[in-house]
Amino acid sequence: MKLSIVTINYNNAEGLRKTLASVVMQTYTDFEHVIVDGASTDNSVEIIKQYEKEALSKGIKVTWISEKDNGIYNAMNKGIRMSSGEYIEILNSGDCLASNSVVKDMLIALEQNAYPKILYGNMLKTFDWETYKRDTSCKNPDYTPDSFLYFYNGTLNHNSAYIKRTLFEQFGFYNEKMKICSDWEWYVRTIVLGNISPIYVNIDVTIFDMNGISESAGRNKHIIQQERSEYLSSAFPKTIINDYKNYAFVLLQYQRLKKYHLWGLVRFVERVLFKLEKWRIIK
């Protein structure tokens, strides 16, 4: 089986209902859906049981469990271990597939791109399920997930990626000590340090609920910054981190100027200043 969609949930019955509805409506159904519920006390389990019957009638293989876990990433790791697909997509409760044909489209894209180890598309962000903002993760060819700069400042959208399951065997699973940033840390381990190149396709893959734990209107920003800083300090030499602290923003400015074809003007001004300094006209 090519694909396993892994959904984790805890006391988010309405979000889970939206997620499952988007999965069961897929026009291509030869995939597996693994649902890991953290012993919810709302009606999540009843929703899963109803969904299981409908999904199975359409040919979708459903595997689920409801038991206590040790957090988000413990549940994700559990779901990955329960899965049997060659590729994994993490689609947490509250997030939805962007169209009824997205699984078919992504599986075709996998074949067309010779089955890369990570294939990712676009994510649509929403706060109200009426207004959507497309996040392509990277459109600038000079600012891609192949660079450390990309992950120093941002991350690759998690739920819009199809990840080959052998990568979890090769690089390990998600760090369960982290509360929010373990998917980012796993990408740094795999892409930056592991030299794995992700492939982008212009397909709207998922709709992301911006009210989730990793967003929460910025309330968790300090946790994100702390987790990222601690990991970077442990994984990279201090000299490299110091350089990025000092110059990452400058590099981003350069990328922006280059994007809008203004770098030539800046370069001209810099050369003029260089000559003036060389001729000691200015100091």
GIJO-V313303 format. One record per residue. N is the residue number from 0. D_CENTER is the distance of its C-alpha to the mean C-alpha in Angstrom with 1 decimal. Layout:
N D_CENTER
N D_CENTER
//
This chain:
0 22.3
1 19.4
2 16.7
3 15.9
4 13.9
5 13.4
6 14.0
7 14.9
8 17.4
9 20.0
10 22.6
11 20.5
12 22.8
13 22.5
14 18.7
15 18.9
16 21.6
17 19.5
18 16.7
19 19.4
20 21.3
21 18.6
22 18.3
23 22.1
24 22.8
25 21.2
26 23.9
27 22.9
28 23.1
29 23.4
30 20.4
31 19.9
32 18.4
33 18.2
34 18.5
35 18.7
36 20.7
37 21.7
38 25.3
39 24.9
40 28.2
41 27.7
42 28.1
43 24.6
44 26.4
45 28.8
46 26.1
47 24.5
48 28.0
49 28.8
50 25.6
51 26.3
52 29.7
53 28.4
54 25.6
55 28.0
56 30.5
57 28.2
58 27.4
59 24.0
60 24.1
61 23.2
62 23.0
63 22.7
64 23.8
65 24.6
66 25.4
67 24.7
68 21.8
69 21.1
70 18.0
71 14.4
72 13.5
73 16.9
74 16.4
75 13.2
76 15.2
77 18.1
78 16.5
79 15.4
80 19.0
81 20.4
82 18.8
83 20.7
84 18.6
85 18.1
86 14.4
87 12.0
88 9.6
89 8.6
90 10.0
91 11.4
92 14.8
93 15.0
94 12.2
95 13.8
96 13.8
97 14.9
98 18.1
99 20.5
100 20.1
101 16.4
102 16.6
103 19.7
104 18.4
105 15.4
106 17.8
107 20.3
108 17.9
109 17.2
110 21.0
111 21.6
112 19.4
113 21.2
114 18.5
115 16.1
116 14.3
117 10.8
118 10.9
119 8.4
120 9.8
121 10.0
122 8.9
123 12.1
124 12.4
125 15.5
126 17.8
127 20.6
128 19.7
129 22.1
130 20.6
131 17.3
132 15.7
133 13.9
134 10.9
135 11.0
136 8.9
137 12.1
138 15.5
139 17.7
140 18.7
141 19.6
142 16.3
143 13.8
144 11.2
145 14.4
146 15.7
147 15.7
148 16.3
149 12.9
150 11.3
151 14.5
152 13.9
153 10.2
154 6.8
155 4.5
156 2.6
157 1.6
158 5.1
159 6.1
160 6.3
161 9.6
162 10.2
163 13.9
164 15.1
165 17.5
166 15.0
167 14.9
168 18.7
169 18.8
170 16.6
171 16.7
172 14.7
173 12.7
174 15.0
175 16.7
176 18.5
177 15.6
178 15.2
179 12.0
180 10.4
181 10.5
182 6.9
183 7.5
184 10.9
185 10.2
186 8.5
187 11.7
188 13.8
189 12.9
190 12.5
191 14.7
192 17.2
193 17.0
194 17.3
195 15.0
196 14.4
197 11.5
198 13.1
199 12.3
200 14.1
201 15.2
202 14.4
203 13.3
204 11.2
205 10.5
206 12.0
207 10.3
208 13.1
209 13.3
210 15.8
211 13.6
212 14.0
213 11.3
214 13.1
215 16.6
216 18.2
217 17.8
218 19.7
219 17.3
220 17.1
221 19.6
222 17.8
223 14.6
224 17.1
225 19.1
226 16.5
227 15.2
228 18.8
229 20.1
230 17.7
231 18.3
232 22.0
233 22.1
234 20.3
235 21.9
236 25.5
237 26.6
238 28.0
239 24.6
240 23.0
241 26.1
242 25.9
243 22.3
244 23.5
245 26.4
246 25.1
247 21.4
248 22.4
249 25.2
250 23.0
251 20.8
252 24.1
253 25.2
254 22.2
255 23.0
256 26.7
257 26.2
258 24.0
259 27.0
260 29.6
261 31.0
262 30.7
263 34.1
264 35.8
265 34.2
266 35.2
267 38.7
268 39.1
269 38.0
270 40.6
271 43.3
272 42.7
273 42.7
274 46.1
275 47.5
276 46.6
277 48.0
278 51.2
279 51.3
280 51.5
281 48.8
282 47.7
//
